[in-house]
Amino acid sequence: AAHVRLWRRATSFGGVESLIEHRASIEGEDSPCPEDLLRLSVGLEDPEDLYRDLLQALTGVI
């Protein structure tokens, strides 16, 4: 989630922008969420731009 450029790192508030959230880091050590889970809320940006942004971010991590 730290390497995306178009996605905002936030919890969804029902807006129109694309958001990415790493729930386990928000909830802390006792979170029941898997450490490798990212929650995506897709907004109105171009889908291809969002896909490319996720791809470049994940490529740097894998």
CYANA upper distance limits for C-alpha pairs under 8 A (distance plus 0.5 A):
  1 ALA  CA      9 ARG  CA      7.50
  1 ALA  CA     20 ILE  CA      7.01
  1 ALA  CA     21 GLU  CA      7.58
  1 ALA  CA     22 HIS  CA      7.44
  1 ALA  CA     38 LEU  CA      8.07
  1 ALA  CA     57 ALA  CA      8.01
  2 ALA  CA      9 ARG  CA      8.38
  2 ALA  CA     57 ALA  CA      8.43
  3 HIS  CA     57 ALA  CA      5.43
  3 HIS  CA     58 LEU  CA      8.41
  3 HIS  CA     60 GLY  CA      8.47
  4 VAL  CA      8 ARG  CA      8.48
  4 VAL  CA     53 ASP  CA      6.44
  4 VAL  CA     54 LEU  CA      6.79
  4 VAL  CA     56 GLN  CA      8.23
  4 VAL  CA     57 ALA  CA      5.90
  5 ARG  CA     53 ASP  CA      6.97
  6 LEU  CA     18 SER  CA      8.07
  6 LEU  CA     49 ASP  CA      8.48
  6 LEU  CA     50 LEU  CA      7.21
  6 LEU  CA     53 ASP  CA      7.10
  7 TRP  CA     17 GLU  CA      8.23
  7 TRP  CA     18 SER  CA      5.76
  7 TRP  CA     19 LEU  CA      5.62
  7 TRP  CA     20 ILE  CA      6.58
  7 TRP  CA     50 LEU  CA      7.97
  8 ARG  CA     17 GLU  CA      8.19
  8 ARG  CA     18 SER  CA      6.90
  8 ARG  CA     19 LEU  CA      5.22
  8 ARG  CA     20 ILE  CA      6.59
  9 ARG  CA     19 LEU  CA      6.23
  9 ARG  CA     20 ILE  CA      5.52
  9 ARG  CA     21 GLU  CA      6.23
 10 ALA  CA     19 LEU  CA      6.36
 10 ALA  CA     20 ILE  CA      6.63
 10 ALA  CA     21 GLU  CA      6.14
 11 THR  CA     19 LEU  CA      7.50
 11 THR  CA     20 ILE  CA      7.88
 11 THR  CA     21 GLU  CA      6.54
 12 SER  CA     19 LEU  CA      7.07
 12 SER  CA     41 SER  CA      7.11
 15 GLY  CA     43 GLY  CA      8.03
 16 VAL  CA     42 VAL  CA      8.43
 16 VAL  CA     43 GLY  CA      5.19
 16 VAL  CA     44 LEU  CA      6.28
 17 GLU  CA     42 VAL  CA      7.49
 17 GLU  CA     43 GLY  CA      4.84
 17 GLU  CA     44 LEU  CA      6.65
 17 GLU  CA     45 GLU  CA      7.56
 18 SER  CA     40 LEU  CA      7.91
 18 SER  CA     41 SER  CA      5.98
 18 SER  CA     42 VAL  CA      5.01
 18 SER  CA     43 GLY  CA      4.71
 18 SER  CA     44 LEU  CA      7.67
 18 SER  CA     45 GLU  CA      7.66
 19 LEU  CA     40 LEU  CA      6.35
 19 LEU  CA     41 SER  CA      5.54
 19 LEU  CA     42 VAL  CA      7.06
 19 LEU  CA     43 GLY  CA      8.03
 20 ILE  CA     38 LEU  CA      7.21
 20 ILE  CA     39 ARG  CA      6.17
 20 ILE  CA     40 LEU  CA      5.21
 20 ILE  CA     41 SER  CA      6.92
 21 GLU  CA     38 LEU  CA      6.14
 21 GLU  CA     39 ARG  CA      5.51
 21 GLU  CA     40 LEU  CA      7.05
 22 HIS  CA     26 ILE  CA      7.27
 22 HIS  CA     37 LEU  CA      6.99
 22 HIS  CA     38 LEU  CA      5.40
 22 HIS  CA     39 ARG  CA      6.92
 23 ARG  CA     27 GLU  CA      6.67
 23 ARG  CA     33 CYS  CA      7.18
 23 ARG  CA     37 LEU  CA      7.74
 23 ARG  CA     38 LEU  CA      7.39
 23 ARG  CA     39 ARG  CA      7.70
 24 ALA  CA     28 GLY  CA      6.47
 24 ALA  CA     29 GLU  CA      7.96
 24 ALA  CA     31 SER  CA      6.05
 24 ALA  CA     32 PRO  CA      8.02
 24 ALA  CA     33 CYS  CA      5.93
 24 ALA  CA     34 PRO  CA      7.17
 24 ALA  CA     35 GLU  CA      6.26
 24 ALA  CA     37 LEU  CA      8.15
 25 SER  CA     29 GLU  CA      8.14
 25 SER  CA     35 GLU  CA      8.45
 27 GLU  CA     31 SER  CA      5.81
 33 CYS  CA     37 LEU  CA      7.50
 45 GLU  CA     49 ASP  CA      7.85
 45 GLU  CA     50 LEU  CA      7.52
 46 ASP  CA     50 LEU  CA      6.93
 47 PRO  CA     51 TYR  CA      6.60
 48 GLU  CA     52 ARG  CA      6.63
 49 ASP  CA     53 ASP  CA      6.61
 50 LEU  CA     54 LEU  CA      6.74
 51 TYR  CA     55 LEU  CA      6.59
 52 ARG  CA     56 GLN  CA      6.64
 53 ASP  CA     57 ALA  CA      6.73
 54 LEU  CA     58 LEU  CA      6.55
 55 LEU  CA     59 THR  CA      6.43
 56 GLN  CA     60 GLY  CA      6.95
 57 ALA  CA     61 VAL  CA      7.30
 58 LEU  CA     62 ILE  CA      6.62
